[in-house]
């Protein structure tokens, strides 16, 4: 079986696990993604969906906290502190 080569024509494996280069594995992955937009676009779309989901969840939590705070203030003003 022929070893995999890079898309830029250099010989060698796609990823160097124990690379002597300063960047290491992360640099190799970023280099591969930037060299192949066919892979980069779906990865960016997935990352965007994850960020939007997290922001949506945080917005819901913030909304619940605001509603709880408003209800607490209204109850304290209406009923008093009870003392």
C-alpha positions in Angstrom: 0.0 0.0 0.0 1.4 3.4 -1.0 1.9 5.9 1.9 -0.3 8.9 1.9 1.3 12.1 0.6 0.4 15.7 1.2 -1.8 17.6 -1.3 1.0 20.2 -1.8 3.2 17.5 -3.3 5.7 17.0 -0.4 6.4 13.4 0.6 5.7 12.0 4.0 2.7 11.4 6.2 -0.1 13.9 6.4 0.4 14.4 10.2 3.7 14.2 12.1 2.8 13.0 15.6 6.3 13.5 17.0 7.4 16.4 14.8 10.5 18.3 15.6 8.8 21.4 14.2 7.7 23.9 16.8 4.0 23.8 15.8 3.5 20.1 15.9 0.2 18.4 15.3 -2.0 21.5 15.5 0.0 23.3 12.9 -0.2 20.3 10.6 -4.0 20.1 11.0 -4.4 23.8 10.3 -2.1 23.5 7.3 -4.1 20.6 5.9 -7.5 22.4 6.5 -6.3 25.5 4.7 -4.9 23.5 1.8 -8.3 21.7 1.3 -11.3 24.0 1.3 -13.5 21.0 0.6 -12.8 19.9 4.2 -12.5 23.4 5.7 -16.0 24.7 4.8 -17.9 21.8 6.6 -15.6 22.2 9.6 -16.3 25.9 9.8 -20.0 25.3 9.4 -20.0 22.8 12.3 -18.0 25.2 14.5 -20.4 28.0 13.7 -23.4 25.8 14.6 -21.7 24.8 17.9 -21.0 28.5 18.8 -24.6 29.5 17.9 -25.9 26.6 20.1 -23.8 27.7 23.0 -24.8 31.4 22.6 -28.5 30.3 22.4 -28.2 28.3 25.6 -26.4 31.2 27.4 -29.1 33.6 26.2 -31.9 31.3 27.6 -30.1 31.0 31.0 -29.7 34.8 31.1 -33.4 35.3 30.3 -34.4 32.9 33.1 -32.2 34.8 35.5 -33.7 38.1 34.5 -37.2 36.9 34.9 -36.4 35.3 38.3 -34.8 38.6 39.4 -37.8 40.7 38.3 -40.2 38.3 40.0 -38.2 38.4 43.2 -38.1 42.2 43.2 -41.9 42.4 42.6 -42.7 39.9 45.3 -40.5 41.7 47.8 -42.0 45.1 47.0 -45.6 43.7 47.0 -45.4 41.4 50.1 -42.5 43.1 51.9 -39.7 41.3 53.6 -42.1 39.8 56.1 -40.5 41.4 59.2 
